Structures are given as C-alpha cells and as structure tokens.
Amino acid sequence: MKARLVRIGNSRGLRLAKPLIEQLGFEDEVEMRAERGALVVRASRRVRAGWAEAAVHLAATGEGLLDTGTATRFDAEEWEWR
C-alpha cells in the first residue's frame, strides 16, 4: 500500500485509511520510531497497562519483591496485635 505525504503547515502528514486504523487498533495517539530506514508506527499503550494484574500476582505470590520486610523496635515493643 502506498500513501502520499500531505502538507500540514511546515510539516508533512500521513493519511491512513479508516479500515487500516481499525485493523491496527489505533486510537487518538500512536507510538513511532525510525528503525533501519523504516518508520514503525504502533498503537500507543495505555499508561500503567497491566499494573492491576501485576499487583494481584505480587500479592498472591510475593514474587518480584526487592526485599522482605524487617521488624523494628516499634514492632517488637510497642505494637499491640489484637
């Protein structure tokens, strides 16, 4: 598929057909990068995507914690468990 660059002020834009946008899952924002002479355009990832699932996994397994909690003098002498 070929596309023509269109003028947008001092810049150039690329028009994408609606079916292609829908097929790729593009919304209002995309991520772009140049890679070996090619322009790579990807659907933008949501901010914090996957964090909720990772938190559930961490709570269930404890995997990924940097260190274990250490008891302090407060825990031993002042804290009262009920």
MODELLER restraints for C-alpha pairs under 7 A, 6 or more apart:
rsr = mdl.restraints
at = mdl.atoms
rsr.add(forms.Gaussian(group=physical.xy_distance, feature=features.Distance(at['CA:3:A'], at['CA:14:A']), mean=6.99, stdev=0.5))
rsr.add(forms.Gaussian(group=physical.xy_distance, feature=features.Distance(at['CA:3:A'], at['CA:15:A']), mean=6.97, stdev=0.5))
rsr.add(forms.Gaussian(group=physical.xy_distance, feature=features.Distance(at['CA:4:A'], at['CA:14:A']), mean=6.66, stdev=0.5))
rsr.add(forms.Gaussian(group=physical.xy_distance, feature=features.Distance(at['CA:5:A'], at['CA:12:A']), mean=5.84, stdev=0.5))
rsr.add(forms.Gaussian(group=physical.xy_distance, feature=features.Distance(at['CA:5:A'], at['CA:13:A']), mean=5.43, stdev=0.5))
rsr.add(forms.Gaussian(group=physical.xy_distance, feature=features.Distance(at['CA:5:A'], at['CA:14:A']), mean=5.09, stdev=0.5))
rsr.add(forms.Gaussian(group=physical.xy_distance, feature=features.Distance(at['CA:6:A'], at['CA:12:A']), mean=5.32, stdev=0.5))
rsr.add(forms.Gaussian(group=physical.xy_distance, feature=features.Distance(at['CA:6:A'], at['CA:13:A']), mean=5.09, stdev=0.5))
rsr.add(forms.Gaussian(group=physical.xy_distance, feature=features.Distance(at['CA:6:A'], at['CA:14:A']), mean=6.35, stdev=0.5))
rsr.add(forms.Gaussian(group=physical.xy_distance, feature=features.Distance(at['CA:7:A'], at['CA:13:A']), mean=6.27, stdev=0.5))
rsr.add(forms.Gaussian(group=physical.xy_distance, feature=features.Distance(at['CA:25:A'], at['CA:43:A']), mean=6.35, stdev=0.5))
rsr.add(forms.Gaussian(group=physical.xy_distance, feature=features.Distance(at['CA:26:A'], at['CA:43:A']), mean=5.06, stdev=0.5))
rsr.add(forms.Gaussian(group=physical.xy_distance, feature=features.Distance(at['CA:29:A'], at['CA:44:A']), mean=5.88, stdev=0.5))
rsr.add(forms.Gaussian(group=physical.xy_distance, feature=features.Distance(at['CA:30:A'], at['CA:41:A']), mean=6.58, stdev=0.5))
rsr.add(forms.Gaussian(group=physical.xy_distance, feature=features.Distance(at['CA:30:A'], at['CA:42:A']), mean=5.68, stdev=0.5))
rsr.add(forms.Gaussian(group=physical.xy_distance, feature=features.Distance(at['CA:30:A'], at['CA:43:A']), mean=4.79, stdev=0.5))
rsr.add(forms.Gaussian(group=physical.xy_distance, feature=features.Distance(at['CA:30:A'], at['CA:44:A']), mean=4.47, stdev=0.5))
rsr.add(forms.Gaussian(group=physical.xy_distance, feature=features.Distance(at['CA:31:A'], at['CA:41:A']), mean=5.72, stdev=0.5))
rsr.add(forms.Gaussian(group=physical.xy_distance, feature=features.Distance(at['CA:31:A'], at['CA:42:A']), mean=5.19, stdev=0.5))
rsr.add(forms.Gaussian(group=physical.xy_distance, feature=features.Distance(at['CA:31:A'], at['CA:43:A']), mean=6.17, stdev=0.5))
rsr.add(forms.Gaussian(group=physical.xy_distance, feature=features.Distance(at['CA:31:A'], at['CA:44:A']), mean=5.23, stdev=0.5))
rsr.add(forms.Gaussian(group=physical.xy_distance, feature=features.Distance(at['CA:32:A'], at['CA:39:A']), mean=6.89, stdev=0.5))
rsr.add(forms.Gaussian(group=physical.xy_distance, feature=features.Distance(at['CA:32:A'], at['CA:40:A']), mean=5.52, stdev=0.5))
rsr.add(forms.Gaussian(group=physical.xy_distance, feature=features.Distance(at['CA:32:A'], at['CA:41:A']), mean=4.52, stdev=0.5))
rsr.add(forms.Gaussian(group=physical.xy_distance, feature=features.Distance(at['CA:32:A'], at['CA:42:A']), mean=6.40, stdev=0.5))
rsr.add(forms.Gaussian(group=physical.xy_distance, feature=features.Distance(at['CA:33:A'], at['CA:39:A']), mean=5.92, stdev=0.5))
rsr.add(forms.Gaussian(group=physical.xy_distance, feature=features.Distance(at['CA:33:A'], at['CA:40:A']), mean=5.36, stdev=0.5))
rsr.add(forms.Gaussian(group=physical.xy_distance, feature=features.Distance(at['CA:33:A'], at['CA:41:A']), mean=6.84, stdev=0.5))
rsr.add(forms.Gaussian(group=physical.xy_distance, feature=features.Distance(at['CA:34:A'], at['CA:40:A']), mean=6.14, stdev=0.5))
rsr.add(forms.Gaussian(group=physical.xy_distance, feature=features.Distance(at['CA:58:A'], at['CA:64:A']), mean=6.82, stdev=0.5))
